[in-house]
Every structure is written in structure tokens, then in C-alpha cells.
């Protein structure tokens, strides 16, 4: 499972359908935070986000949904949740371990 998650985190071009188009993002793992950071891949992609005129929450939820859909393809119990309290650039997500804990506690 760790290998699948590592491959997901190291993806260079993560795409999310937002509005009528696709926005490219870069995923990264800030050291020792246990979170996933998401930034627009470049200034062109950031301009796309600005033109959509969506709230941070709306964009964050769309990214969250896309990430979880991608993780389901691996048939693993990994789920990410948008961190609505994140104050930095881009978006932040944490890994929801509830399903894994349920499996371990059986």
C-alpha cells in the first residue's frame, strides 16, 4: 500500500476537471507534515483557476474528489480530505486513515 501511495504522491502532473476545462496541478509532500500539498502546475494553470472565479473551498473539494477517485482505482483504503484550515499557498490535504484503522481493529 505504501508503494501505491508513494506513486500517487510523486505524480508530476495531476489533472482535475474544473468548470469546462482541465487544470494541471503539481503534488508534493511537505516534509514531516503528513499532508499532501497541491499547487497549480504553472502560471498558466493558475490563471485558469483565477478565471473560473470559484472559491478556495469549491476548488479544494473538486481536487479532493478527483484524488479520491484516482485512489479508488488502486483498490486501497486510502482517502484524502481537504484541509479547510490550511493557510499556505495552494491546497493541502491530509490522509484519512479511518478505513485502515477499521480493518486493523477487526
N, CA and C atoms as a LAMMPS dump frame, in Angstrom:
ITEM: TIMESTEP
0
ITEM: NUMBER OF ATOMS
318
ITEM: BOX BOUNDS ff ff ff
-5.0000000000000000e+02 5.0000000000000000e+02
-5.0000000000000000e+02 5.0000000000000000e+02
-5.0000000000000000e+02 5.0000000000000000e+02
ITEM: ATOMS id mol type element x y z
1 1 1 N 0.82 -1.178 0
2 1 2 C 0 0 0
3 1 3 C 0.871 1.251 0
4 2 1 N 1.983 1.249 0.715
5 2 2 C 2.852 2.421 0.765
6 2 3 C 3.393 2.753 -0.616
7 3 1 N 3.698 1.729 -1.406
8 3 2 C 4.229 1.956 -2.746
9 3 3 C 3.188 2.659 -3.625
10 4 1 N 1.942 2.225 -3.551
11 4 2 C 0.862 2.838 -4.324
12 4 3 C 0.716 4.301 -3.948
13 5 1 N 0.74 4.586 -2.646
14 5 2 C 0.594 5.955 -2.171
15 5 3 C 1.786 6.796 -2.615
16 6 1 N 2.989 6.232 -2.553
17 6 2 C 4.186 6.96 -2.977
18 6 3 C 4.118 7.299 -4.466
19 7 1 N 3.649 6.361 -5.29
20 7 2 C 3.499 6.63 -6.719
21 7 3 C 2.497 7.753 -6.95
22 8 1 N 1.413 7.755 -6.182
23 8 2 C 0.393 8.791 -6.306
24 8 3 C 0.969 10.156 -5.936
25 9 1 N 1.727 10.221 -4.853
26 9 2 C 2.306 11.476 -4.38
27 9 3 C 3.355 12.007 -5.355
28 10 1 N 4.092 11.127 -6.004
29 10 2 C 5.172 11.556 -6.879
30 10 3 C 4.713 11.866 -8.295
31 11 1 N 3.431 11.843 -8.522
32 11 2 C 2.904 12.173 -9.843
33 11 3 C 3.217 13.635 -10.152
34 12 1 N 3.779 13.889 -11.325
35 12 2 C 4.197 15.24 -11.669
36 12 3 C 3.074 16.105 -12.208
37 13 1 N 2.085 15.495 -12.821
38 13 2 C 1.04 16.267 -13.461
39 13 3 C -0.314 15.681 -13.065
40 14 1 N -0.903 16.237 -12.046
41 14 2 C -2.198 15.777 -11.565
42 14 3 C -3.262 16.678 -12.166
43 15 1 N -4.192 16.097 -12.896
44 15 2 C -5.21 16.878 -13.585
45 15 3 C -6.555 16.761 -12.882
46 16 1 N -7.258 17.883 -12.827
47 16 2 C -8.587 17.914 -12.233
48 16 3 C -9.521 18.682 -13.163
49 17 1 N -10.684 18.105 -13.409
50 17 2 C -11.694 18.804 -14.21
51 17 3 C -12.339 19.85 -13.313
52 18 1 N -12.242 21.092 -13.752
53 18 2 C -12.828 22.199 -13.007
54 18 3 C -13.548 23.08 -14.019
55 19 1 N -14.832 23.264 -13.804
56 19 2 C -15.618 24.03 -14.767
57 19 3 C -15.692 23.272 -16.082
58 20 1 N -15.429 23.961 -17.173
59 20 2 C -15.487 23.343 -18.5
60 20 3 C -14.127 22.855 -18.983
61 21 1 N -13.124 22.926 -18.139
62 21 2 C -11.782 22.56 -18.587
63 21 3 C -11.044 21.702 -17.58
64 22 1 N -9.777 21.512 -17.86
65 22 2 C -8.9 20.715 -17.013
66 22 3 C -7.788 21.635 -16.505
67 23 1 N -7.501 21.526 -15.222
68 23 2 C -6.412 22.296 -14.63
69 23 3 C -5.345 21.314 -14.165
70 24 1 N -4.095 21.606 -14.497
71 24 2 C -2.968 20.765 -14.093
72 24 3 C -2.393 21.275 -12.784
73 25 1 N -2.115 20.341 -11.892
74 25 2 C -1.543 20.659 -10.59
75 25 3 C -0.273 19.857 -10.373
76 26 1 N 0.534 20.33 -9.459
77 26 2 C 1.723 19.613 -9.019
78 26 3 C 1.472 19.171 -7.588
79 27 1 N 1.706 17.895 -7.301
80 27 2 C 1.55 17.368 -5.954
81 27 3 C 2.915 17.316 -5.284
82 28 1 N 2.941 17.566 -3.996
83 28 2 C 4.187 17.432 -3.246
84 28 3 C 3.859 17.067 -1.805
85 29 1 N 4.834 16.527 -1.124
86 29 2 C 4.654 16.142 0.271
87 29 3 C 5.564 17.006 1.133
88 30 1 N 5.009 18.037 1.775
89 30 2 C 5.84 18.865 2.66
90 30 3 C 6.47 17.984 3.74
91 31 1 N 7.754 18.143 3.954
92 31 2 C 8.465 17.256 4.876
93 31 3 C 7.862 17.263 6.275
94 32 1 N 7.684 16.073 6.79
95 32 2 C 7.246 15.822 8.163
96 32 3 C 5.885 16.386 8.538
97 33 1 N 5.06 16.69 7.574
98 33 2 C 3.745 17.213 7.922
99 33 3 C 2.663 16.146 7.809
100 34 1 N 2.924 15.092 7.035
101 34 2 C 1.918 14.059 6.839
102 34 3 C 0.775 14.508 5.946
103 35 1 N 0.991 15.581 5.21
104 35 2 C -0.053 16.093 4.336
105 35 3 C 0.395 16.045 2.882
106 36 1 N -0.526 16.32 1.994
107 36 2 C -0.243 16.407 0.564
108 36 3 C -0.484 17.849 0.15
109 37 1 N 0.511 18.456 -0.441
110 37 2 C 0.37 19.818 -0.934
111 37 3 C 0.026 19.8 -2.419
112 38 1 N -0.79 20.733 -2.846
113 38 2 C -1.213 20.818 -4.241
114 38 3 C -1.106 22.272 -4.697
115 39 1 N -0.353 22.484 -5.771
116 39 2 C -0.207 23.813 -6.355
117 39 3 C -0.538 23.749 -7.83
118 40 1 N -1.011 24.853 -8.378
119 40 2 C -1.17 24.937 -9.831
120 40 3 C 0.197 24.652 -10.451
121 41 1 N 0.226 23.883 -11.532
122 41 2 C 1.486 23.434 -12.126
123 41 3 C 2.354 24.585 -12.621
124 42 1 N 1.741 25.668 -13.05
125 42 2 C 2.487 26.824 -13.55
126 42 3 C 1.551 28.036 -13.567
127 43 1 N 2.059 29.159 -14.028
128 43 2 C 1.253 30.388 -14.006
129 43 3 C 0.052 30.306 -14.95
130 44 1 N 0.195 29.583 -16.047
131 44 2 C -0.926 29.414 -16.98
132 44 3 C -2.084 28.679 -16.299
133 45 1 N -1.749 27.64 -15.539
134 45 2 C -2.771 26.873 -14.828
135 45 3 C -3.386 27.712 -13.71
136 46 1 N -2.578 28.526 -13.053
137 46 2 C -3.099 29.415 -12.018
138 46 3 C -4.061 30.434 -12.626
139 47 1 N -3.736 30.938 -13.807
140 47 2 C -4.637 31.875 -14.497
141 47 3 C -5.978 31.214 -14.801
142 48 1 N -5.952 29.922 -15.178
143 48 2 C -7.204 29.196 -15.429
144 48 3 C -8.068 29.19 -14.169
145 49 1 N -7.439 28.929 -13.022
146 49 2 C -8.18 28.904 -11.758
147 49 3 C -8.782 30.263 -11.438
148 50 1 N -8.004 31.293 -11.641
149 50 2 C -8.488 32.647 -11.34
150 50 3 C -9.669 33.002 -12.227
151 51 1 N -9.604 32.646 -13.51
152 51 2 C -10.685 32.944 -14.455
153 51 3 C -11.98 32.227 -14.104
154 52 1 N -11.884 31.065 -13.452
155 52 2 C -13.082 30.313 -13.087
156 52 3 C -13.874 30.996 -11.979
157 53 1 N -13.203 31.853 -11.207
158 53 2 C -13.852 32.619 -10.146
159 53 3 C -14.601 31.721 -9.164
160 54 1 N -13.952 30.636 -8.746
161 54 2 C -14.517 29.737 -7.744
162 54 3 C -13.853 29.998 -6.404
163 55 1 N -14.53 29.657 -5.338
164 55 2 C -13.942 29.832 -4.009
165 55 3 C -12.86 28.771 -3.787
166 56 1 N -11.979 29.049 -2.826
167 56 2 C -10.94 28.081 -2.459
168 56 3 C -11.588 26.762 -2.049
169 57 1 N -12.694 26.847 -1.305
170 57 2 C -13.383 25.653 -0.843
171 57 3 C -13.887 24.828 -2.024
172 58 1 N -14.491 25.486 -3.01
173 58 2 C -15.006 24.764 -4.179
174 58 3 C -13.883 24.051 -4.935
175 59 1 N -12.786 24.745 -5.159
176 59 2 C -11.659 24.138 -5.872
177 59 3 C -11.069 23.005 -5.038
178 60 1 N -10.905 23.239 -3.738
179 60 2 C -10.363 22.204 -2.855
180 60 3 C -11.21 20.941 -2.869
181 61 1 N -12.514 21.1 -2.829
182 61 2 C -13.422 19.934 -2.841
183 61 3 C -13.347 19.195 -4.186
184 62 1 N -13.198 19.925 -5.288
185 62 2 C -13.058 19.278 -6.598
186 62 3 C -11.755 18.484 -6.681
187 63 1 N -10.685 19.055 -6.17
188 63 2 C -9.41 18.336 -6.156
189 63 3 C -9.519 17.099 -5.266
190 64 1 N -10.123 17.263 -4.099
191 64 2 C -10.314 16.141 -3.167
192 64 3 C -11.063 15.001 -3.847
193 65 1 N -12.135 15.324 -4.53
194 65 2 C -12.936 14.317 -5.22
195 65 3 C -12.118 13.585 -6.286
196 66 1 N -11.353 14.336 -7.064
197 66 2 C -10.536 13.728 -8.107
198 66 3 C -9.467 12.825 -7.503
199 67 1 N -8.818 13.279 -6.435
200 67 2 C -7.784 12.47 -5.784
201 67 3 C -8.378 11.166 -5.267
202 68 1 N -9.521 11.237 -4.629
203 68 2 C -10.139 10.029 -4.085
204 68 3 C -10.602 9.087 -5.192
205 69 1 N -11.093 9.626 -6.3
206 69 2 C -11.464 8.782 -7.436
207 69 3 C -10.245 8.047 -7.979
208 70 1 N -9.113 8.747 -8.065
209 70 2 C -7.885 8.117 -8.55
210 70 3 C -7.41 7.029 -7.584
211 71 1 N -7.478 7.296 -6.283
212 71 2 C -7.038 6.317 -5.297
213 71 3 C -7.924 5.075 -5.3
214 72 1 N -9.214 5.226 -5.585
215 72 2 C -10.118 4.078 -5.653
216 72 3 C -9.699 3.107 -6.746
217 73 1 N -9.085 3.619 -7.801
218 73 2 C -8.624 2.749 -8.885
219 73 3 C -7.597 1.736 -8.398
220 74 1 N -6.874 2.095 -7.338
221 74 2 C -5.862 1.191 -6.789
222 74 3 C -6.458 0.185 -5.809
223 75 1 N -7.753 0.323 -5.539
224 75 2 C -8.472 -0.559 -4.629
225 75 3 C -7.843 -0.614 -3.236
226 76 1 N -7.341 0.507 -2.8
227 76 2 C -6.764 0.626 -1.468
228 76 3 C -7.705 1.448 -0.592
229 77 1 N -7.49 1.38 0.698
230 77 2 C -8.338 2.095 1.649
231 77 3 C -7.766 3.467 1.987
232 78 1 N -7.144 4.094 1.023
233 78 2 C -6.58 5.42 1.251
234 78 3 C -7.573 6.454 0.757
235 79 1 N -7.817 7.452 1.601
236 79 2 C -8.724 8.528 1.247
237 79 3 C -8.095 9.831 1.721
238 80 1 N -8.224 10.881 0.939
239 80 2 C -7.711 12.187 1.356
240 80 3 C -8.867 13.129 1.641
241 81 1 N -8.605 14.1 2.516
242 81 2 C -9.612 15.074 2.913
243 81 3 C -8.986 16.469 2.799
244 82 1 N -9.711 17.384 2.191
245 82 2 C -9.262 18.764 2.027
246 82 3 C -9.121 19.431 3.382
247 83 1 N -7.988 20.057 3.619
248 83 2 C -7.715 20.76 4.871
249 83 3 C -8.201 22.2 4.727
250 84 1 N -9.396 22.457 5.209
251 84 2 C -10.001 23.788 5.046
252 84 3 C -9.311 24.86 5.885
253 85 1 N -8.491 24.474 6.849
254 85 2 C -7.801 25.442 7.687
255 85 3 C -6.398 25.787 7.214
256 86 1 N -5.982 25.222 6.092
257 86 2 C -4.628 25.454 5.57
258 86 3 C -4.47 26.92 5.175
259 87 1 N -3.344 27.529 5.589
260 87 2 C -3.123 28.951 5.35
261 87 3 C -2.043 29.242 4.314
262 88 1 N -1.4 28.232 3.758
263 88 2 C -0.307 28.448 2.808
264 88 3 C -0.787 28.587 1.374
265 89 1 N 0.185 28.598 0.467
266 89 2 C -0.133 28.671 -0.962
267 89 3 C -0.704 27.345 -1.44
268 90 1 N -1.593 27.389 -2.384
269 90 2 C -2.173 26.173 -2.936
270 90 3 C -3.197 25.559 -2.006
271 91 1 N -3.235 24.246 -1.995
272 91 2 C -4.216 23.49 -1.225
273 91 3 C -3.502 22.41 -0.45
274 92 1 N -4.088 21.995 0.661
275 92 2 C -3.487 20.944 1.475
276 92 3 C -4.542 19.889 1.783
277 93 1 N -4.085 18.65 1.804
278 93 2 C -4.962 17.515 2.08
279 93 3 C -4.279 16.611 3.08
280 94 1 N -5.058 16.007 3.942
281 94 2 C -4.489 15.023 4.856
282 94 3 C -5.079 13.667 4.526
283 95 1 N -4.368 12.635 4.935
284 95 2 C -4.801 11.267 4.658
285 95 3 C -5.735 10.833 5.771
286 96 1 N -6.941 10.405 5.399
287 96 2 C -7.936 9.914 6.347
288 96 3 C -7.674 8.421 6.535
289 97 1 N -7.262 8.049 7.718
290 97 2 C -6.885 6.665 7.998
291 97 3 C -8.008 5.847 8.633
292 98 1 N -9.206 6.394 8.699
293 98 2 C -10.314 5.72 9.387
294 98 3 C -10.571 4.317 8.834
295 99 1 N -10.648 4.161 7.51
296 99 2 C -10.914 2.843 6.917
297 99 3 C -9.795 1.848 7.229
298 100 1 N -8.564 2.324 7.19
299 100 2 C -7.433 1.442 7.503
300 100 3 C -7.502 1.021 8.961
301 101 1 N -7.802 1.961 9.853
302 101 2 C -7.912 1.62 11.28
303 101 3 C -9.025 0.61 11.531
304 102 1 N -10.139 0.753 10.846
305 102 2 C -11.244 -0.202 10.996
306 102 3 C -10.793 -1.605 10.611
307 103 1 N -10.021 -1.709 9.521
308 103 2 C -9.53 -3.024 9.081
309 103 3 C -8.544 -3.62 10.091
310 104 1 N -7.706 -2.779 10.659
311 104 2 C -6.716 -3.25 11.615
312 104 3 C -7.334 -3.624 12.951
313 105 1 N -8.437 -2.995 13.316
314 105 2 C -9.072 -3.236 14.602
315 105 3 C -10.098 -4.352 14.604
316 106 1 N -10.166 -5.128 13.541
317 106 2 C -11.167 -6.212 13.469
318 106 3 C -10.771 -7.364 14.341
